[in-house]
């Protein structure tokens, strides 16, 4: 089920069908935070995931690689807090 796909942004390594089904089964708000320079998750893959899992928010953090919280901690924190504030 796992696949490796080459794209212009790097490699995507995922079990897309399993990940998507698991995410659909989680009945809480979800936020996908992607580093704009990630070589692990492409913007295209993130957008496909968000489209496949209704109710999932998406934030792309410019200037961060895959470890967003380590690369851009303040921006990551603001994105998460903003997402949580909208839930109230």
C-alpha positions in Angstrom: 0.0 0.0 0.0 2.9 2.4 0.6 4.1 4.3 -2.4 6.9 6.6 -3.2 6.1 9.2 -5.8 8.6 11.6 -7.3 7.4 15.1 -7.9 9.0 18.5 -8.7 9.1 19.2 -4.9 10.8 16.0 -3.9 9.6 12.5 -2.7 6.2 11.7 -1.3 6.2 8.6 1.0 2.8 7.6 2.2 0.1 5.0 2.4 -2.4 7.4 1.0 -5.5 5.2 1.2 -4.8 4.1 4.8 -4.0 7.6 5.9 -7.1 9.1 4.3 -9.4 6.4 5.8 -7.9 6.8 9.3 -8.3 10.6 9.1 -11.9 10.4 7.9 -12.6 8.2 11.0 -11.3 10.8 13.4 -14.3 12.8 14.6 -12.5 15.9 15.7 -11.3 19.0 13.9 -8.1 18.5 12.0 -5.4 20.9 10.8 -2.6 19.9 8.4 0.4 22.2 8.9 2.9 21.9 6.1 6.3 23.6 5.7 6.4 25.4 2.4 9.9 24.0 1.8 9.1 20.4 2.8 10.7 17.7 0.8 8.4 15.1 2.5 4.9 16.4 1.8 4.3 18.4 -1.4 1.6 21.1 -1.6 -0.2 19.0 -4.1 -0.3 16.0 -1.7 -1.5 18.2 1.2 -4.3 19.7 -1.0 -5.4 16.2 -2.1 -5.5 15.0 1.5 -7.5 18.1 2.6 -10.0 17.6 -0.3 -10.4 13.9 0.6 -11.0 14.6 4.4 -13.8 17.0 4.8 -13.4 19.5 7.7 -9.6 19.5 7.6 -7.9 22.9 7.8 -4.7 23.5 5.9 -1.8 26.0 6.6 1.3 26.2 4.5 4.2 27.9 6.4 6.5 29.7 4.0 10.2 29.4 4.9 9.8 26.2 6.9 10.9 22.8 6.0 9.3 19.6 7.1 9.8 20.3 10.9 7.6 23.4 10.9 7.5 23.8 14.7 11.3 23.8 14.9 11.8 26.0 11.8 9.1 28.6 12.4 7.9 28.1 15.9 6.1 31.4 16.3 4.3 31.1 13.0 3.4 27.5 13.8 2.0 28.5 17.2 0.0 31.3 15.7 -1.5 29.0 13.0 -2.5 26.4 15.6 -3.9 28.9 18.0 -5.9 30.6 15.2 -7.3 27.3 14.2 -8.3 26.5 17.7 -9.8 29.9 18.3 -12.1 29.4 15.3 -13.5 26.3 17.0 -15.1 28.2 19.9 
